[in-house]
Amino acid sequence: LFWLKLLKLDQLEQLDLVVMLLLLSLLLVGHLESHSAMASSSNDGRALNVTLVDIGGTEITRGTWQGDCKALELFQAAYKSKPGFLCKLLHGGKELSPQTDLASLRQDLIHLTVVWMRGNVQNNLLWNHDAFAAVKSDGSVITWGSAESGGDSSLVEHQLQEDVVQVVGNCYAFAAVKSDGSVITWGAADKGGNSSCVKHTLQEGAVQVVGIRDAFAAVKSDGSVITWGDADSGGNSSGIEHQLQEGVVQVVGSESAFAAVKSDGSVITWGDADSGGNISHVEHQLQEGVVQ
């Protein structure tokens, strides 16, 4: 206002000048935001050189990804190098989620640390009511207990002599994940012990197997999900199969239903409605943003 008085403008002229200056300011801000958005968009599409190393510094894989990709693609690259294992990805001290945008890392040359994890065998064994399975240090499996519930693995014994990295149990059967990503099952046939109907899809690529009372679900390295066991308890996912073809980063189970979290933060469920298999009343709240 001091400078306006020096210009010896009357009040109306001063008001016109103030309005003009405000409009120019808004135009300038809009231009800067547009330029920033264009720059950000350009960065999102740039090529990023990524190297994955284990905690000992040994290189696992390297490649080029676009900035608009999700970290899920890096998880999948890691899984292919060590089928049957889950992992965490660390960028410095920060853990990445599968939904992380690579562009947010703001670097053209990126080194990520892979921390490998096994499934929690002890907790999963508790699901079996009448039998046990033990994984030995040489990758073989020993079973005992009720034959009908998986205590007798003689029919698949030759496949359990080596390379088993994880065993998961439900109430009446077991599933073993091998180092090549294949899955071997035994126990009560109608409760998941017989996986012959999906055997061709379980030959490779399994990175997580979840067991609930009467069924199993396997997450593969390509983000798809395979299910088998009692149809009413989650063993049949044909009704939502098209939603489980890609992008799944985690599957969890209740007693008789499964829930899958996808890389876009949405949740898909199937199985017994009373056990959580039906989310129609909250579906609109589970379309995005779920991280666990």
C-alpha positions in Angstrom: 0.0 0.0 0.0 2.9 2.3 0.7 4.1 2.0 -2.9 0.6 2.5 -4.2 0.4 5.8 -2.4 3.7 6.8 -3.9 2.2 6.2 -7.3 -0.5 8.7 -6.4 -3.3 6.4 -7.5 -6.8 7.0 -6.3 -8.6 4.2 -4.4 -10.3 2.8 -7.4 -7.1 2.6 -9.4 -5.4 1.1 -6.4 -8.1 -1.6 -6.2 -7.8 -2.4 -9.9 -4.0 -2.7 -9.6 -4.3 -5.0 -6.6 -6.7 -7.3 -8.5 -4.4 -7.4 -11.5 -1.5 -8.3 -9.3 -3.5 -11.1 -7.6 -4.5 -12.5 -11.0 -0.9 -12.4 -12.2 0.1 -14.3 -9.0 -2.5 -17.0 -9.6 -1.4 -17.4 -13.2 2.2 -17.7 -12.1 1.4 -20.3 -9.4 -0.7 -22.3 -11.9 2.2 -22.3 -14.4 4.7 -23.5 -11.8 2.4 -26.3 -10.6 1.8 -27.4 -14.2 5.5 -27.4 -14.8 6.1 -29.4 -11.6 3.4 -31.9 -12.6 5.0 -32.4 -16.1 8.4 -32.9 -14.5 6.9 -35.4 -12.1 5.2 -37.2 -14.9 8.4 -37.3 -16.8 10.2 -38.7 -13.8 7.5 -41.4 -13.4 8.2 -42.7 -16.9 12.0 -42.7 -16.7 14.0 -45.9 -16.8 15.4 -46.9 -13.4 18.4 -49.3 -13.0 17.7 -51.6 -10.0 20.0 -54.1 -8.4 18.8 -56.5 -5.7 21.3 -57.9 -3.3 21.0 -60.1 -0.2 22.1 -59.0 3.3 25.6 -60.3 2.6 26.0 -58.1 -0.5 25.7 -60.9 -3.0 23.8 -59.8 -6.2 20.5 -61.6 -6.7 19.4 -59.9 -9.9 19.5 -56.6 -11.7 17.4 -55.0 -14.4 15.7 -51.9 -15.7 12.2 -50.9 -14.6 10.1 -47.8 -15.4 9.3 -45.3 -12.7 5.6 -45.8 -13.0 6.0 -49.5 -12.0 5.1 -50.8 -8.6 7.7 -52.5 -6.3 5.6 -55.7 -6.7 7.6 -56.3 -9.9 10.8 -56.3 -7.8 9.3 -58.7 -5.3 8.4 -61.0 -8.2 11.9 -60.8 -9.6 13.3 -61.8 -6.2 10.9 -64.7 -5.8 12.0 -66.2 -9.1 15.5 -66.4 -7.8 14.5 -68.3 -4.7 11.1 -70.0 -5.1 9.2 -71.0 -2.0 10.6 -68.2 0.1 9.0 -64.9 1.1 11.1 -61.7 1.4 11.2 -58.1 2.5 12.8 -55.3 0.3 14.7 -52.6 2.1 15.8 -49.3 0.5 18.3 -48.0 3.1 16.5 -48.5 6.3 13.0 -48.2 4.8 10.9 -51.3 4.1 9.1 -51.1 0.7 5.6 -52.4 0.3 4.5 -54.1 -3.0 2.4 -51.0 -3.7 5.4 -48.5 -3.5 5.8 -46.5 -6.7 9.4 -46.9 -7.9 9.4 -43.2 -8.9 9.1 -42.3 -5.3 12.6 -43.6 -4.7 13.9 -40.5 -6.6 17.0 -42.2 -7.9 18.1 -43.5 -11.3 20.4 -46.1 -9.8 18.8 -48.1 -7.0 20.2 -50.8 -4.7 17.7 -52.7 -2.7 18.4 -55.3 0.0 16.5 -58.6 0.0 15.8 -60.2 3.4 14.6 -63.7 2.9 12.0 -65.2 5.2 10.6 -68.7 5.7 7.0 -69.4 6.5 6.2 -70.0 10.1 6.1 -73.8 10.1 5.4 -74.2 13.8 2.2 -72.2 13.8 1.0 -73.8 10.6 1.5 -77.3 12.1 -0.9 -76.4 14.8 -3.7 -76.4 12.3 -3.5 -80.2 11.9 -5.6 -82.0 14.5 -4.2 -85.5 14.3 -0.7 -85.5 12.7 2.7 -83.9 12.5 5.2 -83.1 9.8 8.9 -82.1 10.5 11.2 -80.4 8.0 14.8 -81.5 8.4 17.9 -79.4 7.7 18.5 -81.5 4.5 15.1 -80.5 3.2 13.4 -83.8 3.8 10.1 -84.3 5.6 9.1 -86.8 8.3 5.5 -87.3 9.2 3.6 -89.3 11.9 0.2 -89.4 13.5 -3.2 -90.2 11.9 -2.6 -91.6 8.4 -5.9 -90.0 7.2 -4.8 -86.6 8.3 -1.3 -86.6 6.9 0.6 -88.7 9.3 1.3 -91.2 6.4 3.1 -89.5 3.5 4.3 -92.7 1.9 2.5 -92.0 -1.4 4.6 -88.8 -1.9 7.6 -89.9 0.1 9.9 -89.8 -2.9 9.0 -86.1 -3.5 9.8 -85.2 0.1 13.4 -86.5 0.3 15.0 -83.1 -0.4 14.5 -79.4 -1.2 11.5 -78.8 1.0 11.6 -75.2 2.3 8.2 -74.9 3.9 5.4 -77.1 5.2 1.9 -75.8 5.9 -0.9 -77.7 7.5 -4.6 -77.3 7.8 -6.8 -79.5 10.0 -6.6 -82.6 8.0 -3.8 -82.3 5.4 -0.3 -80.9 4.6 1.2 -79.0 1.8 5.0 -78.7 1.2 6.6 -76.0 -0.9 9.9 -77.0 -2.5 12.8 -74.8 -3.6 11.7 -74.9 -7.2 8.4 -73.4 -6.2 6.4 -76.7 -6.7 3.8 -77.8 -4.1 3.3 -81.4 -2.8 0.2 -82.3 -0.8 -1.0 -85.3 1.2 -3.6 -86.1 3.9 -7.4 -86.1 3.6 -8.1 -85.9 -0.1 -11.3 -83.8 0.2 -9.6 -81.4 2.7 -6.7 -80.4 0.5 -4.6 -83.5 0.6 -5.4 -84.2 -3.0 -4.4 -81.3 -5.3 -4.6 -83.3 -8.6 -7.2 -80.9 -10.0 -4.7 -78.0 -9.9 -1.5 -80.0 -10.1 -0.5 -78.5 -13.4 -0.5 -75.0 -11.9 1.5 -76.0 -8.8 4.6 -77.2 -10.7 6.5 -74.0 -10.1 6.4 -70.4 -8.8 4.7 -70.9 -5.4 5.9 -68.3 -2.9 3.3 -68.6 -0.2 0.8 -71.3 0.9 -1.9 -70.7 3.4 -3.9 -73.5 5.1 -7.3 -73.1 6.8 -9.5 -75.8 8.2 -10.4 -77.7 5.0 -8.6 -75.9 2.2 -5.3 -74.4 0.9 -4.4 -71.3 -1.2 -1.1 -70.8 -2.9 0.2 -67.4 -4.1 2.5 -67.6 -7.1 5.4 -65.3 -8.1 3.3 -63.8 -10.9 0.7 -62.6 -8.3 -1.9 -65.3 -9.1 -3.7 -67.5 -6.6 -4.4 -71.2 -6.8 -6.9 -72.9 -4.4 -7.9 -76.5 -3.6 -9.7 -78.5 -0.9 -13.3 -78.2 0.3 -15.2 -76.0 -2.1 -17.4 -74.4 0.5 -14.5 -73.5 2.7 -12.4 -71.6 0.2 -11.1 -74.5 -1.9 -13.1 -73.3 -4.9 -12.3 -69.7 -6.0 -13.8 -70.0 -9.5 -16.4 -67.3 -8.9 -13.7 -64.7 -8.5 -10.9 -66.4 -10.4 -10.6 -63.5 -12.9 -9.7 -61.2 -9.9 -7.0 -63.6 -8.7 -5.0 -63.8 -12.0 -2.4 -61.2 -11.0 -1.4 -58.5 -8.5 -2.0 -60.5 -5.3 0.6 -59.8 -2.7 -0.8 -61.6 0.4 -3.4 -64.2 1.3 -4.7 -64.8 4.8 -7.4 -67.2 6.1 -10.0 -67.5 8.7 -11.5 -70.9 9.7 -13.3 -71.4 6.4 -12.6 -68.4 4.1 -9.7 -66.6 2.5 -8.9 -62.9 1.8 -6.4 -61.7 -0.7 -4.7 -58.3 -0.7 -3.8 -57.0 -4.1 -1.1 -54.5 -5.1 -3.7 -51.8 -5.7 -4.8 -52.1 -2.1 -8.1 -53.8 -2.8 -9.3 -57.0 -1.0 -10.9 -60.0 -2.6 -12.6 -62.7 -0.5 -14.1 -66.2 -1.0 -15.2 -69.2 1.0 -17.9 -69.5 3.7 -19.8 -66.3 3.9 -20.2 -66.6 7.7 -16.5 -66.9 8.1 -15.7 -63.7 6.1 -16.0 -65.0 2.6 -18.6 -62.4 1.8 -17.6 -58.7 2.1 -20.5 -57.2 0.1 -21.6 -54.9 2.9 -18.1 -53.3 3.2 -16.8 -53.9 -0.3 -16.9 -50.2 -1.2 -14.4 -49.6 1.7 -12.0 -52.3 0.5 -11.4 -51.0 -3.1 -8.1 -49.4 -2.2 -5.7 -48.5 0.5 -5.4 -51.8 2.3 -1.8 -52.6 3.3 -2.3 -55.5 5.6 
